[in-house]
Amino acid sequence: MSIPQPLEVVVDVYRRFSKVAGYGRSPLLLVVRLYWGWQFMQNGWGKLHHLSGIASFFASLNIPFPAFNAALVSGMEFVGGLLLIFGLLSRVAGLALAFDMMVAYFTAEQEALRSFFSDPGKFYAADPYTFLFASLMILIFGAGLFSLDELIDRFTRDTVTRVAAPVSLNVPVRQG
């Protein structure tokens, strides 16, 4: 029996720690989806009930087709938030909502965006920051185990595996 080298011990401890820490991924993604999905849904719902005010605000930012874009953004935030909550099409919702928040930075939070390197505090203090961060998190990491995306993936993976499994005909070969 040999004594493990110090580096081997450190590597083993780190691997075990990483495995245990990895168990927090899906619960964290669930919390992010529930909290920020609810926030997006509430924002979208509020905007849907004040479309004329949102359209006026968009017009003041020189956003083209302000009434159309107000309805589009409001609906996208409401439906996208709902999709995040359930973990359904979450990467698509994450992409759409991240795009929405980038547009918010480019139109309504230009000063914060310009100060990304010079004054990062201004960038992450802006309203879109945490919404953008949550959207990107779900876009990149997915919805996690506790989601409809995962259930659909398991069902379709099992179904496709059963359907695509090779069929053995077991036909005897004649000799002679």
Secondary structure, DSSP 8 states (H G I E B T S, - for coil): -----HHHHHHHHHHHHHHHHHTTHHHHHHHHHHHHHHHHHHHHHHHHTTHHHHHHHHHHTT-SSHHHHHHHHHHHHHHHHHHHHHTSSHHHHHHHHHHHHHHHHHHH-HHHHHTTTT-HHHHHHSTHHHHHHHHHHHHHH-S-SSSHHHHHHHHHHHHHHHHHS-----------
